[in-house]
Amino acid sequence: MIVIRSLAFNVLFYASLIVQMLFWSPYYFLVSRDRAWFVPKLWSRTSLWLMEKVAGTRSEITGQENLPEGSFILAPKHQSFWDTIAFFPFLKDPVYILKRELTWIPFFGWYIGKMRMIPVDRGSRSKALRAVSAAARAEFARNPRQLIIYPEGTRRPPGAEPAYKYGIVELYTQLKLPVVPVAHQAGLFWPRRKFLRYPGTIRARFLPPIPAGLGKEEFMRRLIGDTERACDDLLVDAARQPCAPPLPETARARLRELGAL
């Protein structure tokens, strides 16, 4: 049954993306950018609704009171494709860092261009970081925006050893903005590199912001400590759900370390 429901969800998920992109295009490209955000945010909410109704996977996102006004950096844990679409409906004017190749995709690339995302070229990390910092400063000078960056860079399985990259520290230092960590356990229900979607409840939490102006080492210590403690709590909670999803070995190992398995 899980295979059938997962297959049905995946088909509907991508069909919804294509249909909504085509249907809303006249509106999206004619109205102002502020109004146009209605379209991708509607798609995100539709996707989460489909996931709940078809795959049986609810999404519960809390901590919205921790989101500051104006510009800030959002730093989610990166475990799943879920965390790339679930958070931006809560932000007024989010901006993503993404591979430049994505801007070449018909329609999708045009949608990205409308929202003034920050494309980067593959290659030198230091060169890409300088480009991102300059582009982000230019965006913040025009409008208050919320920069979404994944501190670990690539998707990691639940419970895996933290692997935070130094880029988040440099952006925090250069942009002089507060950082809101985001903890979740979506990788248990929407695993990376798998098409299965497991029933249950994905829980995510916007954590209290880390203020601007801290030293680099103190900031990194706060970011890792706050995020990983909250992720541990959510992992333990997921493992204790009546219908817990299958636990990858990384999650089992972490639960054993926490004395919860």
C-alpha positions in Angstrom: 0.0 0.0 0.0 2.8 2.4 0.8 4.3 1.8 -2.6 1.0 2.6 -4.4 0.3 5.7 -2.3 3.9 6.9 -2.8 3.7 6.4 -6.5 0.3 8.2 -6.7 1.7 11.1 -4.7 4.8 11.5 -6.8 2.7 11.6 -10.0 0.3 14.1 -8.6 3.1 16.2 -7.1 4.8 16.8 -10.4 1.5 17.0 -12.3 0.4 19.7 -9.9 3.7 21.6 -10.5 3.3 21.5 -14.3 -0.4 22.3 -14.3 -0.2 25.2 -11.9 2.9 26.6 -13.6 1.1 26.7 -16.9 -2.3 27.8 -15.5 -1.0 30.7 -13.4 1.6 32.0 -15.9 -0.5 34.9 -17.3 -1.2 36.1 -13.8 2.3 35.4 -12.5 4.2 37.3 -15.1 1.8 40.3 -15.3 1.4 41.2 -11.7 4.0 42.7 -9.4 6.6 40.4 -7.7 4.9 40.8 -4.3 1.6 39.6 -5.7 3.2 36.9 -7.8 4.5 35.1 -4.6 0.9 33.8 -4.3 1.5 31.2 -7.0 4.6 29.4 -5.6 3.2 29.6 -2.1 -0.1 28.1 -3.3 1.9 25.3 -5.0 3.8 24.6 -1.8 0.6 24.4 0.3 -1.1 22.2 -2.4 1.9 19.8 -2.3 1.8 19.4 1.4 -2.0 18.9 1.2 -1.5 16.2 -1.4 1.1 14.5 0.7 -1.3 14.4 3.6 -4.3 13.2 1.7 -2.5 10.7 -0.7 0.6 9.5 1.2 -0.8 10.0 4.7 2.0 12.3 5.7 1.1 15.4 7.7 3.3 18.4 8.0 3.3 20.3 11.4 5.5 23.4 11.4 5.8 25.5 14.6 7.8 28.4 16.0 6.5 31.1 13.6 6.8 33.5 16.4 10.6 33.2 16.2 10.7 34.7 12.7 12.0 38.3 12.9 10.6 41.2 10.9 12.5 42.3 7.9 15.7 40.6 6.6 17.2 37.6 8.1 18.9 34.3 7.2 16.9 31.0 7.5 19.1 28.0 8.1 17.1 24.7 7.8 18.5 21.3 8.4 18.7 19.6 5.0 17.4 16.0 4.9 14.8 15.9 2.1 13.3 17.6 -0.9 10.5 18.5 1.6 12.6 21.1 3.3 13.1 23.0 0.0 9.4 23.7 -0.4 7.8 23.6 3.1 9.1 26.8 4.6 8.9 29.6 2.1 5.1 30.1 2.5 5.9 31.4 6.0 8.3 34.1 4.7 7.3 37.3 3.1 10.0 37.5 0.3 12.4 34.6 0.5 15.5 34.3 -1.7 17.2 31.0 -2.5 20.7 30.2 -3.6 20.6 27.7 -6.4 22.5 26.2 -9.3 22.6 28.4 -12.4 21.6 25.5 -14.5 18.1 25.6 -13.0 17.5 29.0 -14.6 17.9 27.4 -18.0 14.8 25.2 -17.6 11.8 26.5 -19.6 9.1 28.0 -17.4 10.8 26.9 -14.2 13.8 29.1 -15.0 11.5 32.0 -15.9 9.6 31.6 -12.6 13.0 31.8 -10.8 14.0 34.9 -12.7 10.8 36.7 -11.7 11.6 36.1 -8.0 15.2 37.3 -8.3 16.8 34.2 -6.8 20.6 34.0 -6.5 22.1 31.6 -9.1 25.7 30.5 -8.7 28.1 28.7 -11.0 29.7 25.4 -10.0 33.4 25.7 -9.4 35.4 27.6 -6.8 33.6 27.8 -3.5 35.4 31.0 -2.5 34.4 32.6 -5.8 30.8 31.4 -5.4 30.6 32.7 -1.8 31.8 36.1 -2.8 29.2 36.2 -5.6 26.4 35.1 -3.2 27.4 37.7 -0.6 27.4 40.5 -3.2 24.1 39.4 -4.7 22.5 39.1 -1.3 23.6 42.5 -0.2 22.2 44.0 -3.4 18.8 42.3 -2.8 18.7 43.4 0.9 19.4 47.0 -0.2 16.3 46.9 -2.5 13.8 45.1 -0.2 13.8 43.3 3.2 14.2 39.6 2.2 14.9 36.3 3.8 17.9 34.3 2.6 17.4 30.6 2.8 20.7 28.6 3.1 21.3 25.0 4.1 24.3 25.1 6.4 25.3 21.5 5.5 25.1 22.1 1.8 23.8 18.7 0.8 21.1 16.4 2.1 22.1 14.3 5.1 20.2 11.3 6.5 18.4 11.7 9.8 20.7 11.2 12.8 23.9 11.6 10.7 26.9 13.3 12.2 26.6 17.1 11.6 28.6 18.3 8.7 28.2 22.1 8.7 30.0 24.1 6.1 31.9 27.3 6.8 29.9 29.3 4.1 27.1 30.0 6.6 29.6 31.6 9.0 31.0 33.9 6.3 27.5 35.0 5.1 26.4 35.6 8.7 29.5 37.8 9.3 29.3 39.7 6.0 25.6 40.3 5.9 25.3 41.2 9.6 21.8 39.6 9.9 20.2 37.3 12.5 20.0 33.6 11.7 16.9 31.4 12.4 17.9 27.7 12.6 15.2 25.2 11.5 15.0 21.7 12.9 12.9 18.8 11.5 12.9 15.1 10.8 11.5 15.1 7.3 14.1 12.7 6.1 12.4 9.9 7.9 9.1 10.4 5.9 10.4 11.7 2.6 13.9 10.0 2.4 16.5 11.3 0.1 17.1 9.3 -3.1 13.9 7.3 -2.6 10.4 7.6 -4.0 8.7 6.2 -0.9 6.7 8.5 1.3 5.9 7.1 4.7 2.7 8.0 6.6 3.0 9.9 9.9 3.8 13.5 10.9 6.7 15.5 9.8 7.4 18.0 12.6 9.5 21.1 12.0 10.4 24.0 14.2 11.6 27.5 13.6 14.1 28.0 16.5 14.8 31.3 18.3 17.0 33.6 16.1 20.8 33.8 16.7 21.5 37.5 16.9 23.8 39.3 14.5 27.3 40.3 15.7 28.6 37.2 17.4 32.1 35.9 16.9 32.5 33.3 14.2 33.3 30.4 16.6 30.5 31.3 19.0 28.0 31.6 16.1 28.9 28.2 14.7 28.7 26.7 18.2 25.2 28.2 18.7 24.0 27.2 15.3 25.1 23.5 15.5 24.1 23.2 19.2 20.6 24.7 18.8 19.8 22.9 15.6 21.1 19.4 16.6 19.5 19.5 20.1 16.1 20.3 18.5 16.6 17.7 15.8 17.4 15.1 18.4 14.2 15.9 20.3 12.2 15.6 17.0 13.9 12.3 16.1 13.0 10.8 19.5 9.5 12.0 19.1 9.2 10.4 15.6 10.6 7.1 16.8 7.9 7.0 19.5 5.0 7.7 17.1 2.5 4.8 17.1 3.2 4.2 13.4 6.9 5.2 13.3 8.5 5.2 9.9 11.4 2.9 9.1 14.6 4.2 10.8 17.8 4.4 8.7 20.9 3.1 10.5 22.1 6.7 11.1 18.9 7.4 13.0 19.1 4.2 15.0 22.7 4.9 15.9 21.8 8.4 17.1 18.9 7.1 19.1 21.1 4.6 20.8 23.5 7.4 21.7 20.6 9.3 23.2 19.5 6.2 25.1 16.1 6.3 23.3 16.4 2.9 21.5 
